[in-house]
Amino acid sequence: MKLTPDDLRIRQALEQIETPMYDIAGAVREQRARRSRRMPLRSPQRILAAVLAAVLLTATAAAAMVQFSGGWNALFGQNVMIPDGLTTPVRQTQTIDGCTITLEDAIVSEDDVAVLYSFRYADNSIVNTDSRITLLGSSNLLMDGSDEYCVSSSGMGLMDSQDPSVEYYYEAFSLTEDPGDRQLTLTIDPASCMEQTDTLSAPMDLAAIYQSHPVSYQEEDDGAQRLTALQQQDCADVMLPQSYQSPEIQFAGVAFQGDILCVSLRMPEYDSYDSVTAQIEALRDIRTDRLYFGSLHSYGDTNCAIELCETQFEGLTEDDLPYLEPQISYRRYSPLTETGWSFSFCAPSAKTLTRDLDLTMADGIRLHQLQITPLGVELFGTMPVEPTSSNPLYFDDRQTPDVTLVLQDGTTVRTVSHGNSLSSDSSDTATAQFSIEYQYQTGSESRRFLQTETIAAIRINHVTISIEE
């Protein structure tokens, strides 16, 4: 007998139920165990009808479940919403030097591509521990063998709270050409491992070092200026606790930046694949045994060959220096794999909506364009800036317009501002260009993805723009 498309779909779904990832038998047993009342007796005919309905419902649910990996829940919340058919299951796995990466799913649209992949060790050991962190190299998306039109726009990695042997990664890429049904290749650079020591005490006379040549920074001093100033201090006899044999890591000196105490180490440029670094975690007051914690800052010299790792402490003065003892920790970065990973796939692209605008909002914000994709909304425009101040790379979320989507069925979807960036040709201009990214939200804890065909309008503050306009 020739099977219909529905018969084939149901058969494939039932076969998927047997796989561990999508096994629902445990959930069924759990539901049965929770029942506290006896089920009423039914006629055989009604029982048969119920069984057939349950099979069809189970098959339909399984067919929907196999559309995307459980990593979406781990990354974006248990209530994450993904329309059926939006994701493309890739399910490609590669193991290199005992490290396994699986490219789980992809979302391809006319303007961006999102990928979700997982990392685990081949022996299923815990990915990250208190003393060891696994680091994946950077990822790139190539289209037709060239990365000219693929730019990484956002990414995140998160451990599965239910299974510490797997870590999920999400990466989004912006494109200027439609990637639909073209060969897309995700490359991931080799992995490394970071091991951290316990905090080690480093007895030294900070007062004598500072008094050998007092150094005062200006806030705008760069790494080269700070390194040059510290070279005049006498640190030759300072011995650091060397957990790893790292004579290239040295104590750099002590300085003040206004009322901020700056204590620094110098070392070769950081390499996350194979290097040793150190940082001053805290200062211990030997009078009271109190620990002072500061903020870490890194500066490079002109050639980026030497790095200054500086810890800044507020509330400490020159009078405190004789009683302060730096607490130092070391990090060793060592390679896990000699080569990286490469996965190729293709998929049809979901629709993207782009609209030109001429809309002036409160506070002088003017919107020029909006773009709506399955991943979110992006607004482009200009906004006023202070004529005498330098333009920051990011601006306060409170300055961004509120964006809400109205769907075809009348329901609304709220968004949250995710990434805000400014750019300007000079620091004394009256306006600056901006782009604001928004993510679709569902509830307060989870994220949503949308097919743009379901969107009827977008509401920006109190202005509603129909998608048909």
JOMO-V629532 format. One record per backbone hydrogen bond with DSSP energy under -0.5 kcal/mol. NH is the residue of the N-H (numbers start at 0). CO is the residue of the C=O. If there is no record, write none. Layout:
nh->NH co->CO
nh->NH co->CO
This chain:
nh->7 co->3
nh->8 co->4
nh->9 co->5
nh->10 co->6
nh->11 co->7
nh->12 co->8
nh->13 co->9
nh->14 co->10
nh->15 co->11
nh->16 co->12
nh->17 co->13
nh->17 co->14
nh->18 co->15
nh->21 co->18
nh->22 co->19
nh->27 co->23
nh->28 co->24
nh->29 co->25
nh->30 co->26
nh->31 co->27
nh->32 co->28
nh->33 co->29
nh->34 co->30
nh->34 co->31
nh->46 co->42
nh->47 co->43
nh->48 co->44
nh->49 co->45
nh->50 co->46
nh->51 co->47
nh->52 co->48
nh->53 co->49
nh->54 co->50
nh->55 co->51
nh->56 co->52
nh->57 co->53
nh->58 co->54
nh->59 co->55
nh->60 co->56
nh->61 co->57
nh->62 co->58
nh->63 co->59
nh->64 co->60
nh->65 co->61
nh->66 co->63
nh->67 co->64
nh->71 co->68
nh->72 co->69
nh->73 co->69
nh->74 co->70
nh->75 co->71
nh->76 co->72
nh->79 co->76
nh->80 co->446
nh->81 co->79
nh->85 co->82
nh->86 co->82
nh->87 co->105
nh->88 co->86
nh->89 co->103
nh->90 co->102
nh->90 co->103
nh->91 co->102
nh->93 co->100
nh->95 co->98
nh->98 co->95
nh->99 co->119
nh->100 co->93
nh->101 co->117
nh->102 co->91
nh->103 co->101
nh->103 co->115
nh->104 co->115
nh->105 co->87
nh->106 co->113
nh->108 co->111
nh->109 co->349
nh->112 co->172
nh->113 co->106
nh->114 co->170
nh->115 co->104
nh->116 co->168
nh->117 co->101
nh->118 co->166
nh->119 co->99
nh->120 co->124
nh->121 co->97
nh->123 co->120
nh->126 co->163
nh->128 co->131
nh->132 co->193
nh->134 co->191
nh->136 co->188
nh->139 co->186
nh->141 co->139
nh->141 co->184
nh->142 co->145
nh->143 co->141
nh->143 co->182
nh->145 co->142
nh->149 co->146
nh->150 co->148
nh->150 co->173
nh->152 co->171
nh->153 co->171
nh->155 co->169
nh->157 co->167
nh->159 co->162
nh->159 co->165
nh->160 co->158
nh->162 co->159
nh->165 co->162
nh->166 co->118
nh->167 co->157
nh->168 co->116
nh->169 co->155
nh->170 co->114
nh->171 co->153
nh->172 co->112
nh->173 co->150
nh->174 co->110
nh->175 co->148
nh->178 co->108
nh->180 co->346
nh->181 co->178
nh->183 co->181
nh->183 co->344
nh->184 co->141
nh->185 co->342
nh->186 co->139
nh->186 co->184
nh->187 co->340
nh->188 co->137
nh->191 co->134
nh->192 co->333
nh->193 co->132
nh->194 co->192
nh->194 co->331
nh->195 co->130
nh->196 co->329
nh->199 co->327
nh->201 co->325
nh->205 co->203
nh->208 co->204
nh->209 co->205
nh->210 co->206
nh->211 co->207
nh->212 co->208
nh->212 co->209
nh->216 co->255
nh->220 co->217
nh->225 co->221
nh->226 co->222
nh->227 co->223
nh->228 co->224
nh->229 co->225
nh->230 co->226
nh->231 co->228
nh->232 co->229
nh->234 co->232
nh->237 co->234
nh->241 co->239
nh->242 co->240
nh->245 co->243
nh->248 co->245
nh->249 co->247
nh->249 co->265
nh->251 co->263
nh->252 co->263
nh->254 co->261
nh->255 co->214
nh->256 co->259
nh->257 co->255
nh->259 co->256
nh->260 co->312
nh->261 co->254
nh->262 co->260
nh->262 co->310
nh->263 co->252
nh->264 co->308
nh->265 co->249
nh->266 co->306
nh->268 co->304
nh->274 co->332
nh->276 co->330
nh->278 co->328
nh->280 co->278
nh->280 co->326
nh->281 co->326
nh->282 co->291
nh->283 co->324
nh->284 co->282
nh->284 co->289
nh->285 co->283
nh->285 co->322
nh->287 co->284
nh->288 co->284
nh->289 co->284
nh->291 co->282
nh->292 co->290
nh->293 co->280
nh->294 co->311
nh->296 co->309
nh->298 co->307
nh->300 co->305
nh->303 co->300
nh->306 co->266
nh->307 co->298
nh->308 co->264
nh->308 co->306
nh->309 co->296
nh->309 co->307
nh->310 co->262
nh->311 co->294
nh->312 co->260
nh->314 co->258
nh->319 co->316
nh->320 co->316
nh->320 co->317
nh->322 co->319
nh->323 co->320
nh->324 co->283
nh->325 co->201
nh->326 co->281
nh->327 co->199
nh->327 co->325
nh->328 co->278
nh->330 co->276
nh->331 co->194
nh->332 co->274
nh->332 co->330
nh->333 co->192
nh->333 co->331
nh->335 co->190
nh->336 co->190
nh->340 co->187
nh->342 co->185
nh->344 co->183
nh->349 co->107
nh->352 co->371
nh->354 co->369
nh->356 co->367
nh->358 co->366
nh->360 co->358
nh->360 co->364
nh->363 co->360
nh->364 co->361
nh->365 co->381
nh->366 co->358
nh->367 co->379
nh->368 co->379
nh->369 co->354
nh->370 co->377
nh->371 co->352
nh->372 co->375
nh->375 co->372
nh->376 co->437
nh->377 co->370
nh->378 co->435
nh->379 co->368
nh->380 co->433
nh->381 co->365
nh->382 co->431
nh->383 co->362
nh->384 co->429
nh->388 co->385
nh->398 co->395
nh->399 co->396
nh->403 co->458
nh->404 co->412
nh->405 co->456
nh->406 co->404
nh->406 co->410
nh->407 co->453
nh->409 co->406
nh->412 co->404
nh->414 co->402
nh->415 co->438
nh->417 co->436
nh->418 co->436
nh->420 co->434
nh->421 co->392
nh->422 co->432
nh->428 co->425
nh->431 co->382
nh->432 co->422
nh->433 co->380
nh->434 co->420
nh->435 co->378
nh->436 co->418
nh->437 co->376
nh->438 co->415
nh->439 co->374
nh->440 co->413
nh->441 co->445
nh->445 co->441
nh->446 co->75
nh->447 co->439
nh->448 co->80
nh->449 co->373
nh->451 co->350
nh->451 co->449
nh->453 co->450
nh->454 co->451
nh->455 co->405
nh->456 co->405
nh->457 co->464
nh->458 co->403
nh->459 co->457
nh->459 co->462
nh->460 co->401
nh->460 co->458
nh->462 co->459
nh->463 co->461
nh->464 co->457
nh->465 co->463
nh->466 co->455
nh->468 co->465
